[in-house]
Amino acid sequence: MIRILSIKDGVNLKNIAGNDVSIFLFRFELRGNGIDFVLNEAIAEDIYSDINEKMKPLVHACCETLIRYRHLSVSNTIMDGNVLVTGEFEVMLSKGLGQYFAHDEKERLFEDAKNIADLLGEVMNRGTQEMEKGIQRNRPPIEYTPNPKQIKKGLENLGKTKHQQAKMQWLAEGVPLRKGLRQLHPEDLPPDVTASSGYDHRGLCYVFEHKKFGELGKIVLIKLNEQEMLMQAELYQGQEKQEFTIAKKKKEILEKVVTTVNACFNLEL
């Protein structure tokens, strides 16, 4: 479960690391089996709908990553982002938590935390400019409750951008394709299954959905080194408990997808 809350600035004068804070921006707090995204209340009141929509998938991606490490956090605040008294933005994980992350995964997590901070900074800058111009903005109520369809679309867009950047990097570096590797086509998948880009801090992500049973899960391709790629598959759980027969069927279909994708990586032509 992921919730977005707001809190007044000035409640915390220091961040997780104990450094003095000038402006509290956000923090991710453990709550039960989920995570709350706690936002500066003043910024939340001024936030613009376009910035809110850009921020939601980034927050969701960060929450998905942090949930995997929640059992290792020594504090309820698992990550926070603040502007220090020096004027610098600093994002910090719970004490000692960073040692458990793969380097690339932590780097991407911090990059998205910075992207969230930049969006919140844009809110403050826009507000300042409007005040200087004497503009009175009618503030429509902002819906902070996550919309699964909108977040899925936002993550898909982030994933497409990430895939394109990876392709450009491979071309720039002249990375040769592995022998026997072939492209996966829609007809290769089980009947009524479609694939789309997903977004995951661990690596390239693909989401699979069934026409009748809905989202099946995702496959993440994690680069271990120049020669090795780890493939991880995750069954979609959702927030509502599913009937055993449906959950079993979705698991069976996803296993077929995994077998198909794995064959594409191992097929000798």
Secondary structure, DSSP 8 states (H G I E B T S, - for coil): -EEEEEE-TTS-SB-TT--BEEEEEEEEEEETTEEEEEEEHHHHHH--HHHHHHHHHHHHHHHHHHHTTGGG-SSSEEEEEEEETTS-EEEEESTTGGGGS-HHHHHHHHHHHHHHHHHHHHHHHHHHHHHHHT----------S--HHHHHHHHHHHHHHHHHHHHHHHHHHT----TT-----GGGS-TTEEEEEEEETTEEEEEEEETTTEEEEEEEEEE-SSS-EEEEEEE---SS---HHHHHHHHHHHHHHHHHHHHHHH---
